[in-house]
């Protein structure tokens, strides 16, 4: 309290790799308060992403009289606030930690009242947590920039879903899913073949049993490494890997049409190497044939014959339901996890008329 930072001055983390200050994105004169790794071309967090400052050297960041961290424009109007309303301390201190986390601390108790890691922008960095609370379904959400020159809220976002069977969902406008990783099995997301165990080194899923919050985070083997995963303006996850403060690897995970959520509709299978890429599963037919022939696959497929659901006697023949083995398929979005052996899993599915498939991991 009582101190402030004005553009172009910065606050530097103890290890000198992160800075808090004002920056302008490429091809833009707008100014934003952000945190970056090594240089302001590697921004990992933005405060006033929807309220840019229009002139250079006009921004100020300080702790207000009520203890919140605020960004002021040239007319001393608040354009962004940490907006802590519950148990806010009037005497507080802002620190930029060596993890890149900006924390607002109660001077009297030393406890954190607000953290930038709990309010991320477009980036996930080591020790940051993607989380969902089972009781309230409160989520930490990663949201893309609108464009490379505009860090305002973009069209794409990512959240952790399904606390009981956690997996990451990617969204358009926060409501329409366009990709899902498949469930976490304790080591990997089993619906993401490109996420090998080596690629997922250091990832952890943790569970707070008190409030039912599930956390996804990752750590790196030493401080000589740094990795950041961002959601770019086109909605693609982008990974940058640093070693000894030098960028050594960058990859954009674009996938293909078959990675899109529900691309072939219900009971349709997708193979991007075939033409057409969508086909009905064996024993199914297009729900609307004309639509399907026009390559509009969203309505999906329906059964050619109904399930017997138990043994049915047809004259002298006894018919039973069975299963067709399908490989390289993502586990259904409508999955229930059971702890049992593979044969038990099969038997339980057969006994339940609403169960149409099973997978064993």
Buried (B, 14 or more C-beta within 10 A) or exposed (E): BEEEBBBEEBBEBEEEBBBBBBBBBEEBEBBBBBBBBBEBEBBBBBBBBEBBBEEEEBBBBBBBEEBBBBBBBEEEEBBBBBEBEEEBBBEBBBBBBEBBBBBBBBEEEEEBBBBBBEBBBBBBBBEBBBBBBBEEEEBBBBBBBBBEBBBBBBBBBBBBBBBEBBBBBBBBEEEEBBBBBBBBEEEBBBBBEEBEEEEBEEBEBEEEEEEBBBBBBBEBEEEEBBBBBBBBBEBBBBBBBBBEEEEEEEEEBEBEEBBBBBBBBBBBBBEEEEEEBBBBBEEBEBBBEEBBEEEEBBBBBEEEEEBBEEEEEEEEEEEEBEEEEEEEBBBBBEBEEEEEEEEEBBEBBBEEEEEBBBBEE
